[in-house]
Amino acid sequence: MGRKAIDGMATVQAGKATNPWFAIGAFIGRHMAAAAPLCMLVGVLFPDQFSWMAPAVELMFAFMTFQSALATTSCDLLAVIRHPLSLLAALFVLFIVMPVLALAVGNLVVPGNTDAIAGMVIEFCVPMGVTGLMWVDIYNGNRSFGLAVVVISTVLAPLTMPLTIQLLMGATVHVDLVAMMLDLLIMIALPAVAGMACNDLSHGKANARVAPWLAPASKIMLVLILATNSTRISGSMHHFTPELLVVALAMALLSGVAYVFGYILARLMHRNVGECITLGVASGSRNITTGAVLAAAYFPSVTMFPVMMGTLFQHVLAGVFGWAVRKLDAHSTPAAVPEIERAYQEHNGR
């Protein structure tokens, strides 16, 4: 990062202390675990007040993707690509293990309800969410690894998500794959590449000077998207059935299993604590907005229900997961520098 970029970041940091715009973003970020279910509740209770924003959801999501990608550079990706085993493990869990497990659990708990099962599969074939990086930071995970998983899984999503849905649900669910790929390309892949390119071309200035000002807007948009998408399940929540309760419990179970599976896989691969935490978070923290947007655009309202239940549980379970890992590794030394993090530092001459 150049001297001007560092000075720009220092200026932004100084302004954060007094600027109410930054205070709004910081407040939402600190309370995201509570904000997500609250936004869902508001959307369910007041659907008419939020449903009118549905046409703008995809554009808001593209903006959020661009803003988050401004924190990434090609150096981050190169550092991880040089040591790809952990990255491949994360993609394996994200795009193969959890979608197949979601399909199996769905057929077990709600056999024949293809729309609900489709929602369960959608929730667990979306890429890692940017909000997962918040938990990686809180619990001292490997941020470079986490950033790479977010960007690469996001760029791959326009291909992997439609194919996964087609392979697992193709016989029972009919989806316009071409239209879905184009939507994902516009919402995720292109903004992610554009954000990373802006940061590279500006030598870090985009991340230092522009991204902090866009971050509060992204958090506000996330709140609005959650409330808007929740309006789709308003009818289901007002007519809650035992079957929906079973689906909600299944989504809680699957979300918890994802965190634990990713962590155990990393331990079996003899990764250090930082990478174990990051792989666990990457496996469980999904891009909740992507799943909700796809469910709203291509499936009936019942498909949205398991997606929004996944939204409800993943932040709470992320906190529980981090607390449990801290207790489990209380006697581990934090002094070791993760292999990927070391490579990243060496690449940048640190």
Secondary structure, 3 states (H helix, E strand, C coil): CCHHHHHHHHHHHHHHCCCHHHHHHHHHHHCHHHHHHHHHHHHHHCHHHHHHHHHHHHHHHHHHHHHHHCCCCHHHHHHHHCCCHHHHHHHHHHHHHHHHHHHHHHHHHCCCCHHHHHHHHHHCCCCECCHHHHHHHHCCCCHHHHHHHHHHHHHHHHHHHHHHHHHHHCCCCCCCHHHHHHHHHHHHHHHHHHHHHHHHHCCCHHHHHHHHHHHHHHHHHHHHHHHHHHHHHHHHHHCCCHHHHHHHHHHHHHHHHHHHHHHHHHHHCCCCHHHHHHHHHHHHCECHHHHHHHHHHHCCHHHHHHHHHHHHHHHHHHHHHHHHHHHHCCCCCCCCCCHHHHHHHHHCCC
